[in-house]
């Protein structure tokens, strides 16, 4: 078992340095320069588009699809992921998370625009659906590659991410006196697995509805809390910014151990948090009803900023302004809870635990939205039978139970590796298909300059309308 865990650690280290660092930065720079930094130029335009309503009021709006993808992005990574990056990589990890978010905004724009162009429509209900598997098959005529991507997505969201969310949640209880390392994780994992399984089998609908309301509220409360704490300690902000920047560009420290540096941890935890280029958000983007694919690309770009620039930064500043020393021993929930205890007393750890319970629970359920889409693709564009889904949901619940008792490094490695597999398929594909994205963006901006509300037609950018379900 120890040999297997060592193998996971070695694979994770190699996957992110040098492989994914090169791929992510190359893709971000490529889409940034080819789109003339669309993620900055049209940021105000993306905010404006959020207010648009679909012509068919029963369809999913652009804002609705944004909320689905943001709900999946915003979760335990915004709290514990940031804490882990700072404690293990150093304060400079925050800067590299910002860099990845800005560059990743262009990649997020590209993948979601493609998902909209190649979206499908259910003939019975008229609802839109799609994602990377669909545009990979349509553009590259490779069903096999699309299936492999779907398998990685299932491994990531049903297993890697859900096991990690379970671990992260139980770890927030480690600061309390009743916590026993031998039994408490198992008990919490069992409770979480039972409740999640109950919801997956159609029960507890009221719980799901309540959390759908509470989670956005808690997200706002969390950010406002961090702002209040920052305002109280605003005099420390220059020192904190100086610490982040000096550590980020301490190339002597980075060069002495790149795999464990702020650069790699910033990219690892940044990618886990905002998922830009991974290929998850396009599944939600494809469901939206809009007049032009570029609109949804711009909307999904915003989700990356909300996740990293807003919420992750709130966690980072709240922690670094607290005065609690950065230490590898505090990696995870302990550092955030110690920081809030310093500013809010005993209420601080309780606030983080409550926030984590809500974020982790909705993350567990939200992840399976993407999994269902992948299962349907593999099964010929329709959901598998009831027996298969029942067995699969039981397995998902067991993963949550097991995740709670995993060692921290193993939980993170599993999530990193499966997510990395998705990114290594999706990012090269969207780069090769970049010409379609650039033509669509040019078409959108040309119509805007003419003073009209952009409406997309496949033939406008040289695509055969008969090969698409929409945009004819």
Buried (B, 14 or more C-beta within 10 A) or exposed (E): EEEEBEEBBEBBBEBBBEEBBEBBBBBBEBBBEBBEBBBEEBBEBBEEBBEBEBEEEEBBBBBBBBBBBBBBBBBBBBBBBBBBBBBBBBBBBBBBBBBBBBBBBBBBBBBBBBBBBBBBBEEEEEEBBBBBBBBBBBBEEBEEBBBBBBBBBBBBBBBBBBBBBBBBBBBBBBBEEEBEEEEBBBEBBBBBBEBBBEBBEEEBEEBEEEBBEBBBEBBEBBBEBBEEBBEEBEEBBEEBBEBBBEBBEBEEBBEEEBBBBBBBBBBBBBBBBBBBBBBBBBBBBBBBBBBBBBBBBBBBBBBBBBBBBBBBBBBBBBBBBBEBEBEEEBBBBBBBBBBBBBBBEEEBBBBBBBBBBBBBBBBBBBBBBBBBBBBBBBEEEEEBEEEEBEEBBBEBBEBBBBBBBBEBBBBBBBBBBBBBBBBBBBBEBBBEBBEBBBBBBBBBBEBBEEEEEBEBEBEBBEBEEEEBBBBE
